[in-house]
Amino acid sequence: MLFGANLESGGNGICSDGTYFARPMGAAATDDPVQAYRLGAIAGKEAMAVGCNWAFAPICDLDLNFRNPITNVRTFGSDQKRVTTFVREQLKGLSDQGVAAAVKHFPGDGVDERDQHLVASVNSLSVEDYDKTYGAIWQEVVDAGALSVMVGHILLTQVDPERPASLSPAVVTDLLRKEFVFDGVVVTDDLTMGAISNTYGMGEAAVLAVETGAMAAPEGRFRPDDAVTPVEAAQFCATRLGRTPPLGDWERISRGAFFSLIAELMP
């Protein structure tokens, strides 16, 4: 069983009394990659102590736009080589403690000023510029043996100008799976974030996410009025695929079994 948490800054990502080590930019400010290793190792050790074995970290984004509310101090900075070096060290620190990492946010955030919690952000770099920056980082991450990748609600306009990466086969299958040759677990970012829930609705989004090849999708903090979400999504799935789920009572579909159900329904 995978038990995940945002271990970006230390053990405080899984428990309130966990160690706050530093934001990634704080670690990068030391210019000492050992600090990135310590960030991963401390977070991993404390996470494992409470049964958490999956980190939604490290963050591979570049702080190209200081106004971006998602990246900023959550990144290792704007220098591609430094980001790559520090990400690899954080990965090693987590791995040495037995924690798997979901590196994020593919295909790369930090170009514009949008907040994915409200609307999809946009990575508008040309193919050439992307390959030199984000592409180079992600290839290093894949080559380093990352076990899982978290896909963000980011429009990579040169690949798919219509759908955010989390719902785009062109980005997940063609770019991540085929071009970068990643064969690990693909997990989407929280589907309740405004970038998705305000545009697609949870039902359609859940199906589209699975159709991209995503194997899981965190559900984040559900509001009280989201209680029916799994029901609506499963109904949408059955309607879209023309098949009846193996559960007769929609109301008994739990969020924990939700994405497993959708996977079973896929042709």
C-alpha atoms as one frame of an Amber mdcrd trajectory, in Angstrom:
protein
   0.000   0.000   0.000   1.194   3.494  -0.842   0.645   6.225   1.756   1.630
   9.572   0.287   2.240  13.104   1.513   3.840  16.358   0.397   7.339  15.946
   1.796   8.712  19.011   0.047  10.180  20.751   3.097  10.693  18.044   5.667
   8.799  15.699   7.941   6.256  18.423   8.677   4.586  17.409   5.422   3.149
  14.298   7.075   2.801  15.250  10.750   2.459  18.599  12.499   5.391  17.981
  14.826   7.674  16.775  12.025  10.898  18.633  11.258  10.636  21.651   9.005
  14.001  21.499   7.278  13.731  24.172   4.578  11.867  25.099   1.457  13.743
  23.823  -1.610  14.923  27.336  -2.463  16.365  27.647   1.032  18.361  24.462
   0.500  19.508  25.673  -2.922  20.617  29.006  -1.452  23.386  27.171   0.385
  24.774  26.012  -2.987  25.526  22.747  -1.222  23.767  19.680  -2.726  24.263
  17.856   0.571  21.469  20.018   1.988  19.073  18.630  -0.627  20.095  15.126
   0.397  19.480  15.974   4.053  16.085  17.428   3.146  15.096  14.155   1.516
  16.630  11.948   4.210  15.069  13.780   7.158  11.665  13.942   5.493  11.911
  10.288   4.517  12.981   9.048   7.933  10.202  10.877   9.746   7.634   9.854
   7.139   8.529   6.183   7.469   8.225   6.489  11.255   4.499   7.151  10.829
   3.943   4.746   7.934   4.256   7.159   5.005   6.217   5.631   2.124   5.447
   7.894  -0.850   6.637  11.481  -1.214   4.973  13.991  -3.522   8.417  15.512
  -4.055  10.970  16.615  -5.210   9.810  19.604  -7.228  11.450  19.864 -10.642
   9.922  23.185 -11.642  12.001  26.212 -12.586  11.424  29.600 -10.997  11.513
  31.445 -14.317   8.794  33.869 -13.250   9.133  35.111  -9.683   5.438  36.050
  -9.674   4.358  32.442 -10.106   2.424  31.523  -6.927   2.994  27.768  -7.280
   6.735  27.535  -7.848   8.664  30.392  -6.245  10.356  29.197  -3.018   9.089
  25.653  -3.607  11.679  25.240  -6.363  15.441  24.896  -6.261  15.655  28.069
  -8.328  15.910  29.101 -11.957  19.215  27.495 -12.892  18.612  24.235 -14.725
  21.862  22.575 -13.641  21.403  23.465  -9.981  17.806  22.255 -10.009  18.847
  18.958 -11.588  21.657  18.410  -9.088  19.530  19.206  -6.047  16.591  17.141
  -7.255  18.822  14.101  -7.710  20.195  14.527  -4.175  16.735  14.878  -2.654
  15.670  11.760  -4.533  18.641   9.869  -3.104  17.869  11.059   0.416  14.286
   9.821   0.166  15.304   6.542  -1.444  17.896   5.798   1.239  15.070   5.944
   3.791  12.856   3.607   1.770  10.483   6.281   0.498   9.346   6.337  -3.127
   9.165   9.725  -4.816   6.562  11.227  -7.125   8.602  13.916  -8.828   6.523
  16.941  -9.843   5.034  18.886 -11.637   5.434  17.402 -15.109   5.868  18.859
 -17.735   7.128  21.866 -15.748   5.646  24.940 -14.059   7.058  28.394 -13.358
   6.757  30.173 -16.704   3.585  32.206 -16.197   1.729  33.723 -13.219  -1.307
  31.429 -12.988  -2.240  29.354  -9.957  -3.308  25.779 -10.743  -5.577  25.826
  -7.709  -7.693  28.301  -9.665  -6.922  27.810 -13.355  -4.500  25.798 -15.491
  -1.055  27.357 -15.699   0.668  27.715 -19.061   4.130  26.651 -20.152   4.500
  28.563 -23.411   8.169  27.876 -24.096   9.096  26.897 -27.621  10.019  23.263
 -28.202  13.691  24.248 -28.452  13.654  26.238 -25.188  11.669  23.564 -23.396
  14.115  20.849 -24.418  17.033  22.907 -23.113  15.412  23.567 -19.720  12.524
  21.522 -18.393  13.080  18.744 -20.891  16.695  18.344 -19.844  15.699  18.201
 -16.168  12.982  15.624 -16.721  15.233  13.419 -18.806  17.742  13.434 -15.954
  14.998  12.558 -13.479  13.802   9.633 -15.581  17.349   8.418 -16.162  17.977
   8.607 -12.404  15.315   5.951 -11.925  12.383   7.952 -10.550   9.619   5.544
  -9.565   6.701   7.900 -10.145   5.907  11.253 -11.707   3.150  13.668 -10.758
   1.606  15.453 -13.737   0.388  18.993 -13.161  -2.566  20.930 -14.509  -0.300
  22.741 -16.934  -0.952  23.600 -20.563   2.155  22.733 -22.561   1.049  24.763
 -25.555   3.571  23.408 -28.046   2.354  19.853 -27.432  -1.340  20.201 -26.524
  -2.877  23.706 -26.499  -6.304  22.392 -25.498  -5.943  20.124 -22.463  -3.838
  20.499 -19.306  -1.070  17.920 -19.081  -2.886  15.904 -16.418  -5.642  15.104
 -18.940  -3.560  15.032 -22.114  -2.483  11.792 -23.824  -0.141  13.877 -25.980
   1.765  15.010 -22.899   1.540  11.906 -20.700   1.755   9.157 -23.298   3.653
  10.701 -26.193   6.023  12.971 -24.280   6.530  11.387 -20.859   6.114   7.719
 -21.725   7.521   7.578 -25.245   9.962  10.473 -25.622  11.396  10.456 -22.094
  10.908   6.659 -21.888   9.330   6.701 -18.437   7.758   3.389 -17.428   6.948
   4.058 -13.771   3.762   5.199 -12.054   2.047   8.328 -13.361  -0.063  10.204
 -10.838  -2.029  13.368 -11.543  -2.086  16.329  -9.231  -5.237  16.860  -7.178
  -8.275  16.711  -9.467 -10.288  18.926  -7.117  -8.052  21.895  -7.924  -9.815
  24.710  -9.755  -7.864  24.137 -12.958  -9.805  20.893 -13.359 -12.950  21.072
 -11.233 -13.953  24.498 -12.548 -13.592  23.443 -16.163 -14.243  19.742 -16.615
 -16.007  18.580 -13.512 -14.780  15.586 -11.556 -16.605  12.940 -13.570 -15.159
  13.803 -16.948 -11.763  14.652 -15.472 -11.449  11.278 -13.762 -12.081   9.407
 -16.980  -9.781  11.624 -19.045  -7.006  11.222 -16.459  -7.192   7.436 -16.614
  -7.309   7.538 -20.409  -3.984   9.371 -20.459  -2.397   6.436 -18.676  -2.446
   7.878 -15.155  -2.533   5.091 -12.579  -3.733   7.167  -9.636  -4.902  10.638
  -8.756  -4.738  12.316  -5.334  -8.055  13.731  -4.278  -6.879  16.434  -1.910
  -9.156  18.228   0.528 -12.774  17.588  -0.380 -15.311  20.244   0.552 -18.610
  19.093   2.115 -20.429  19.623  -1.173 -17.957  17.292  -2.896 -19.332  14.260
  -1.044 -21.171  13.007  -4.115 -18.187  13.425  -6.384 -17.174   9.737  -6.605
 -20.761   8.802  -7.394 -21.084  11.320 -10.197 -17.698  10.369 -11.577 -18.406
   6.665 -11.590 -21.759   7.307 -13.282 -20.044   9.416 -15.912 -17.490   6.652
 -16.416 -20.163   4.032 -16.950 -22.073   6.273 -19.361 -18.981   7.190 -21.328
 -17.763   3.621 -21.641 -21.191   2.033 -21.981 -20.493  -0.425 -19.178 -22.012
  -0.973 -15.757 -19.681  -0.863 -12.741 -19.491  -4.017 -10.602 -21.187  -2.160
  -7.742 -24.974  -1.847  -7.605 -25.155   0.852  -4.959 -23.533   4.080  -6.219
 -23.568   5.595  -2.759 -21.242   2.904  -1.457 -18.433   3.844  -3.824 -15.667
   5.155  -1.576 -13.035   7.617  -2.677 -10.398   5.036  -1.837 -11.816   2.596
  -4.381 -12.821   5.240  -6.894  -9.867   5.132  -9.263  -9.554   1.377  -8.972
 -13.135   1.158 -10.157 -12.457   3.387 -13.129  -9.425   1.314 -14.052 -11.582
  -1.826 -14.010 -14.074  -0.176 -16.341 -11.521   0.759 -18.942 -11.584  -1.444
 -22.086
